[in-house]
Amino acid sequence: MEQVLQGVAGAVTAITGFEKGSGKTAFLSLALPHARQAGPVALFTIGSDGALSSSNRSRSAGIRVEPGDVVLTTEPLARASESRFEVLHTVPGRVSLGRLVLGRARRGGRVTLVGAEHFSALSQALSLVRAEGWAASALIDGAVARMTQIAALPGWAPAGPESTRPAGGLQFAFAVRADRGNLTQVAARIRLLDRLADLPLDDGRDPDVLRLEGPLTSEGLRALPQGTTAVSLEDFTKVFVEPPEFLRALEVRRVLVRRAFHLLCFAVILRDLSRQAFLEALGPHGAPRLLFNPYEAA
């Protein structure tokens, strides 16, 4: 576990999941001390998961920051926090909770992360944090079903020559909550993502590779020209094909990507399900990337 979590230091790590309540925020809190080993951390949230309402107020307010950490939040929430934030930058536009700001914590405390209304604002804020050197790492609490958008975020350079991360430094962690009712579906999705993360990189030199733009769907697979032996996608988040169908496609043609990023781990929470039962359902694919979460519910 320690070795996996150390991989968040010096990188942009987007934490997403298959569904709400999958443990994304819990994993962010778990990874945060490891990210701080490289220096201050920038913390963001994205999409509807970042909205604060009466129903999720206690959960959203639970992120603890330390001096030097940078967050995207609103002016009122920054003022209300015990961390006494220094406003580094005012983000254009407003959300329902007020004007968004990038703030740096002056002391330890809790703060609510708030997502930007437009995804471009998050991307620009992330780039600014990197350009100004305000943080050494970034953790993004990503909303469900936002993988394609998250993949468009700017990455940071790998931490060093020993890093296994590809150029760009953007990586994913997937939070998964599994029980007996969804075990078959969850195992299939993990197997698919494991294969997607290992798709080879297209170097652009093979004339037999058909380079596709946009998402790859079931209809797109069936519409490929006869005799196509290899296709190239922008990245693995562009695959919108059910797991069995895509795995069958891999048996008959090569699928490459023009942009690769690192799949850090699958952070798995089990409910009324043993690890052995989960591993048996999963099979060999994906097992090396599993991180059984300490918040696991027995």
C-alpha positions as CSV (number, residue, x, y, z in Angstrom):
1,M,0.0,0.0,0.0
2,E,2.7,2.5,0.9
3,Q,4.5,2.1,-2.4
4,V,1.3,2.7,-4.3
5,L,0.3,5.8,-2.3
6,Q,3.8,7.3,-2.7
7,G,3.1,7.5,-6.4
8,V,0.8,10.6,-5.8
9,A,3.8,12.7,-4.8
10,G,4.8,15.1,-7.6
11,A,1.9,14.2,-9.9
12,V,-1.6,15.2,-10.8
13,T,-3.9,12.4,-9.6
14,A,-7.5,12.3,-10.5
15,I,-9.6,10.2,-8.2
16,T,-12.8,8.9,-9.8
17,G,-15.2,6.0,-9.4
18,F,-17.9,3.9,-10.9
19,E,-20.7,5.4,-8.8
20,K,-21.4,7.8,-6.0
21,G,-20.3,6.7,-2.5
22,S,-17.5,4.6,-3.9
23,G,-14.9,6.1,-1.6
24,K,-13.3,8.8,-3.7
25,T,-13.0,11.4,-0.9
26,A,-11.8,8.8,1.6
27,F,-9.0,7.8,-0.8
28,L,-8.1,11.5,-1.3
29,S,-7.7,11.9,2.5
30,L,-5.7,8.7,2.6
31,A,-3.4,9.8,-0.2
32,L,-2.9,13.4,1.0
33,P,-0.1,12.8,3.5
34,H,1.8,10.9,0.9
35,A,1.5,13.7,-1.6
36,R,2.9,16.1,0.9
37,Q,6.2,14.3,0.9
38,A,6.9,16.2,-2.3
39,G,5.8,19.6,-0.8
40,P,2.5,21.5,-0.6
41,V,-0.5,19.9,-2.3
42,A,-3.2,21.5,-4.5
43,L,-6.7,20.1,-3.9
44,F,-9.6,20.3,-6.3
45,T,-13.0,18.8,-6.8
46,I,-14.9,18.5,-10.0
47,G,-18.6,18.4,-11.1
48,S,-21.6,17.9,-8.8
49,D,-19.6,16.1,-6.1
50,G,-18.1,19.5,-5.3
51,A,-21.4,21.2,-4.5
52,L,-22.3,21.9,-0.9
53,S,-25.8,21.3,0.2
54,S,-27.5,20.4,3.4
55,S,-27.4,16.7,2.6
56,N,-23.6,16.6,2.0
57,R,-22.3,19.4,4.2
58,S,-20.6,17.3,6.7
59,R,-18.9,15.1,4.1
60,S,-17.8,17.9,1.9
61,A,-16.3,19.9,4.8
62,G,-14.1,17.0,5.9
63,I,-10.9,17.7,4.0
64,R,-8.1,18.7,6.3
65,V,-5.3,20.9,4.9
66,E,-1.9,21.9,6.3
67,P,0.0,25.1,6.0
68,G,1.0,25.7,2.3
69,D,-1.7,23.5,0.8
70,V,-3.7,25.2,-2.0
71,V,-7.4,24.7,-2.6
72,L,-10.1,25.8,-5.0
73,T,-13.0,27.0,-2.9
74,T,-15.2,30.1,-2.5
75,E,-14.4,33.4,-0.7
76,P,-17.1,32.8,2.0
77,L,-15.9,29.2,2.7
78,A,-12.3,30.3,2.8
79,R,-13.1,33.0,5.3
80,A,-15.1,30.5,7.4
81,S,-12.3,28.0,7.5
82,E,-10.0,27.8,10.5
83,S,-7.1,27.6,8.0
84,R,-7.0,31.4,7.4
85,F,-6.5,31.2,3.7
86,E,-4.4,33.6,1.7
87,V,-6.1,34.3,-1.6
88,L,-3.7,33.7,-4.4
89,H,-6.0,34.1,-7.4
90,T,-9.6,34.9,-8.1
91,V,-11.1,32.5,-10.6
92,P,-13.4,34.2,-13.2
93,G,-17.1,33.6,-12.8
94,R,-19.2,32.6,-9.8
95,V,-21.0,29.5,-8.4
96,S,-24.0,29.5,-6.1
97,L,-21.8,29.6,-3.0
98,G,-19.9,32.7,-4.1
99,R,-16.8,33.7,-6.0
100,L,-14.2,31.0,-6.6
101,V,-10.7,31.5,-5.4
102,L,-7.4,29.7,-5.2
103,G,-6.4,30.0,-1.5
104,R,-3.2,28.9,0.4
105,A,-3.7,27.6,3.9
106,R,-1.8,29.6,6.6
107,R,-2.4,27.0,9.3
108,G,-4.0,23.5,9.6
109,G,-7.7,23.1,9.5
110,R,-10.7,21.8,7.5
111,V,-12.1,23.3,4.3
112,T,-14.8,22.6,1.8
113,L,-13.6,22.1,-1.8
114,V,-15.9,23.6,-4.4
115,G,-15.9,22.7,-8.1
116,A,-15.8,25.3,-10.9
117,E,-19.0,25.6,-13.0
118,H,-17.0,25.3,-16.2
119,F,-14.4,22.6,-16.6
120,S,-12.0,25.0,-18.4
121,A,-11.8,27.1,-15.1
122,L,-10.4,24.0,-13.3
123,S,-7.9,23.3,-16.1
124,Q,-6.7,26.9,-16.0
125,A,-6.5,26.9,-12.2
126,L,-4.4,23.8,-12.3
127,S,-2.1,25.2,-14.9
128,L,-1.7,28.4,-12.9
129,V,-0.8,26.5,-9.7
130,R,1.9,24.6,-11.6
131,A,3.3,27.7,-13.4
132,E,3.5,29.7,-10.2
133,G,5.0,26.8,-8.2
134,W,2.4,27.0,-5.5
135,A,2.2,23.2,-5.1
136,A,4.3,20.1,-5.9
137,S,1.3,17.7,-6.4
138,A,-2.4,17.9,-7.1
139,L,-5.2,15.7,-6.0
140,I,-8.6,16.0,-7.8
141,D,-11.7,14.5,-6.3
142,G,-13.4,13.7,-9.6
143,A,-17.1,13.3,-10.2
144,V,-18.5,10.0,-11.5
145,A,-18.7,9.7,-15.3
146,R,-16.2,12.5,-15.9
147,M,-13.3,10.5,-17.1
148,T,-13.2,12.0,-20.5
149,Q,-13.1,15.5,-19.1
150,I,-10.5,14.6,-16.5
151,A,-8.3,13.2,-19.2
152,A,-8.1,16.7,-20.8
153,L,-6.5,18.2,-17.7
154,P,-2.9,19.4,-18.0
155,G,-0.5,17.0,-16.3
156,W,2.8,17.8,-14.6
157,A,6.2,16.4,-15.4
158,P,7.2,13.1,-13.8
159,A,8.9,13.5,-10.4
160,G,12.2,12.0,-11.6
161,P,14.0,9.7,-14.0
162,E,12.9,6.7,-11.9
163,S,9.2,7.5,-12.3
164,T,7.0,5.0,-14.2
165,R,4.5,7.7,-15.1
166,P,4.4,8.8,-18.7
167,A,5.3,12.3,-19.8
168,G,2.6,14.7,-18.6
169,G,2.3,13.2,-15.1
170,L,-1.6,12.8,-15.2
171,Q,-2.7,9.6,-13.5
172,F,-5.9,8.0,-12.3
173,A,-7.0,6.2,-9.2
174,F,-10.4,4.4,-9.3
175,A,-12.4,4.0,-6.1
176,V,-14.7,1.0,-6.1
177,R,-17.3,-0.2,-3.7
178,A,-18.2,-3.9,-4.2
179,D,-20.8,-6.1,-2.7
180,R,-22.5,-9.4,-3.7
181,G,-25.1,-7.5,-5.7
182,N,-22.7,-5.6,-8.0
183,L,-19.7,-8.0,-7.9
184,T,-20.0,-9.3,-11.4
185,Q,-20.4,-5.9,-12.9
186,V,-17.6,-4.3,-10.9
187,A,-15.2,-7.2,-11.7
188,A,-16.0,-6.8,-15.4
189,R,-15.3,-3.0,-15.4
190,I,-12.0,-3.5,-13.5
191,R,-10.9,-6.1,-16.0
192,L,-11.7,-3.7,-18.8
193,L,-10.0,-0.7,-17.3
194,D,-6.9,-2.8,-16.5
195,R,-6.6,-3.7,-20.2
196,L,-7.3,-0.2,-21.3
197,A,-4.6,1.2,-19.1
198,D,-2.1,-1.2,-20.8
199,L,-2.9,-0.3,-24.4
200,P,0.3,0.4,-26.3
201,L,1.3,3.9,-27.3
202,D,1.0,4.8,-31.0
203,D,4.2,6.3,-32.2
204,G,2.6,7.5,-35.5
205,R,5.0,5.6,-37.7
206,D,2.9,2.5,-38.7
207,P,0.9,3.2,-41.9
208,D,-1.5,0.3,-41.2
209,V,-2.9,2.0,-38.1
210,L,-6.3,3.7,-38.6
211,R,-6.3,6.8,-36.4
212,L,-9.7,7.6,-35.0
213,E,-11.0,10.9,-33.6
214,G,-13.5,11.1,-30.8
215,P,-15.1,8.3,-28.9
216,L,-15.1,4.6,-29.9
217,T,-18.6,3.2,-29.6
218,S,-20.1,-0.2,-30.5
219,E,-21.4,1.3,-33.7
220,G,-18.0,2.6,-34.5
221,L,-16.4,-0.8,-34.0
222,R,-18.9,-2.3,-36.4
223,A,-18.3,0.5,-39.0
224,L,-14.6,0.0,-39.2
225,P,-13.4,-0.6,-42.8
226,Q,-13.0,-4.3,-43.7
227,G,-9.5,-5.5,-43.2
228,T,-8.6,-3.0,-40.4
229,T,-6.0,-4.6,-38.3
230,A,-5.1,-1.7,-35.9
231,V,-6.8,1.4,-34.7
232,S,-5.4,4.4,-32.7
233,L,-7.5,6.4,-30.1
234,E,-6.6,9.7,-28.4
235,D,-6.5,7.9,-25.0
236,F,-8.3,5.1,-23.2
237,T,-11.1,7.3,-21.9
238,K,-12.5,7.4,-25.4
239,V,-13.7,3.8,-25.3
240,F,-17.4,3.6,-24.8
241,V,-17.9,-0.1,-25.5
242,E,-19.2,-2.7,-23.1
243,P,-16.4,-4.8,-21.5
244,P,-17.2,-8.2,-23.3
245,E,-17.4,-6.5,-26.7
246,F,-14.2,-4.6,-26.3
247,L,-12.2,-7.5,-25.0
248,R,-13.4,-9.5,-28.1
249,A,-12.3,-6.7,-30.3
250,L,-8.8,-6.9,-28.8
251,E,-8.6,-10.5,-29.9
252,V,-8.9,-9.6,-33.6
253,R,-7.1,-6.2,-33.9
254,R,-4.6,-4.0,-32.2
255,V,-5.8,-0.9,-30.3
256,L,-3.3,1.8,-29.5
257,V,-3.5,5.2,-27.8
258,R,-1.8,8.5,-28.8
259,R,-1.7,9.7,-25.2
260,A,-1.0,7.4,-22.2
261,F,-1.4,8.1,-18.6
262,H,-0.8,6.0,-15.5
263,L,-3.5,4.0,-13.7
264,L,-2.3,4.2,-10.2
265,C,-4.6,1.7,-8.6
266,F,-8.1,0.4,-7.9
267,A,-9.0,1.4,-4.3
268,V,-11.5,-1.2,-3.3
269,I,-14.0,-1.1,-0.5
270,L,-15.8,-4.4,0.2
271,R,-19.2,-4.6,1.9
272,D,-20.3,-8.0,3.2
273,L,-17.8,-9.6,0.8
274,S,-14.5,-11.3,1.5
275,R,-11.3,-10.4,-0.3
276,Q,-11.0,-14.0,-1.5
277,A,-14.5,-13.9,-3.1
278,F,-13.7,-10.6,-4.8
279,L,-10.3,-11.9,-6.2
280,E,-11.9,-15.1,-7.5
281,A,-14.6,-13.1,-9.3
282,L,-11.9,-10.7,-10.7
283,G,-9.5,-13.3,-12.0
284,P,-5.9,-12.4,-12.9
285,H,-6.5,-9.1,-14.7
286,G,-6.4,-6.1,-12.5
287,A,-5.3,-7.9,-9.3
288,P,-1.8,-6.3,-9.3
289,R,-3.4,-2.8,-9.2
290,L,-5.7,-3.5,-6.3
291,L,-5.4,-1.5,-3.2
292,F,-7.9,-2.7,-0.6
293,N,-8.9,0.4,1.2
294,P,-8.5,0.6,5.0
295,Y,-12.0,2.1,5.1
296,E,-13.3,-1.3,3.9
297,A,-16.6,-2.3,5.5
298,A,-16.9,-5.9,6.7
